[in-house]
Amino acid sequence: MSQQKPEPPPAGPPAEDGRHPLVVQHARSTLPACRGSHEATPLAPAAGDGRGRWIAVGSVAAASFALVLSQFVMVAVLPDVMEQFDVSAGTAGLTLVLPGLLAAVAAPVLTLAFGQLDRRVVLWGLTAIIALSDVIAALAPNFGTLMVARLVLGGAIGAFWTMGVGVGRRLVAPAQVTRATSLVMAGISAGTVVSLPLGNLVAQYWDWRSALAATSVLSVSVLLVQLRVLPKMPAAGALHIGDVFGLLRSPKARVGLLLSALLFFAHFGAYTFVSSFLTEQAGFSTTTVGGLLLLYGVAGFIGNFAAGATLDHSIPATLGTAAAVLAASVLVLGQWHSQPAAAVALFLWGISFGAIPISLQTYMMRGTTAEAGLALFVTVSQLSLATGSFVGGMFVDRFGLPTDYTLFAVPAVIAVLIAATRLRHHTQGWAVSRPDV
């Protein structure tokens, strides 16, 4: 039954509890589901002036950049690590494999365990862990110590991708939520695309330890800023295990997770060894490789923003095109080793993978609880990252780099077929929304 209000909303009948339906819809779309409660309390933006809020959002974006930079800078310095500790490509690849595996476990586990903590405290802790892992890695006297540092980082990766990314909406007014979330996501995209060229550049002029030391300095700087600018952000409610793993019953979610698995597996099975490929197979000098990896990073930005412009029109077309370009690029690199072909293929590869994560995240956030969908996406993508790096290392050790690249084009081709035949069917009926978690 409708209730009488002194100042009724401008349009639409009130809901049975007296609230305007648009208000109810907004609250439901911006809050994680909380089992055991009939209503969620809307989250008010953190106290402070507009400038202070955006500085806080910027500190979260900087933390996301530092986290992803710390994770993927190892790809750039992998050849130096192999030489320093006298290990094979497959063994060195464990520096990416094991953190990815731990992140896959940490994503749902830590999201459930830390769900009731103040998000400010969570972010402080995660940023401190990033800095600690980088310091340990930079000072590692042996490969075992380096692996311990990378495992510490893996725990932070899983927790941040599910809990840290959604903090932006807590810091600003409702009308600015999309902009704030986009800024935090931009930090992740930036870290993904510049980690390899930046790490390669620092290692080239100093050494691989300097690259890790630089990331630790960045992380400490970000933490100092966060300690000053982040306001209190009490948890509004926690996810339960059924909220997360219950999504596996959804065919739509399963298709998205399958595509995530295939594309991350294909990408990292080849990408982990791209520095070695460019020097050993294509014959580029170390200096030129640094420039090519910078070009790859620029291409990633282009792909990210291009996908952002096309996802509202069609997720299947955007994701399918990106997957097709990734498959073609990796296949070309595996079959043709000429320097012009390698440079063009690398640029197209950067564009394609720049578009893939945002496309998958957008799909996984549609019609479901944002934090639950993101937790599953992180678990699957990190497992696929780790598996791809591990299997790629075995292929490189046994069959060589060209065979590795050729074989890892196959899962990307399968993803193209799934996107073309299944994704369009499963996106029908879902309202378009950004991954504002």
Secondary structure, DSSP 8 states (H G I E B T S, - for coil): -----SS--SSS---TTSS-HHHHHHHHHHS---TT-S--------SS-HHHHHHHHHHHHHHHHHHHHHHHHHHHHHHHHHHHHT--HHHHTHHHHHHHHHHHHHHHHHHHHSTTS-HHHHHHHHHHHHHHHHHHHHT-SSHHHHHHHHHHHHHHHHHIIIIIGGGHHHHS-GGGHHHHHHHHHHHHHHHHHHHHHHHHHHHHHS-HHHHHHHHHHHHHHHHHHHHHH-----------HHHHHGGGG-HHHHHHHHHHHHHHHHHHHHHTTHHHHHHHTS---HHHHHHHHHHHHHHHHHHHHHHHHHTTT-HHHHHHHHHHHHHHHHHHHHH---HHHHHHHHHHHHHHHHHHHHHHHHHHTTTS-HHHHHHHHHHHHHHHHHHHHHHHHHHHHHH-HHHHHHHTHHHHHHHHHHIIIIIHHHHTT--------
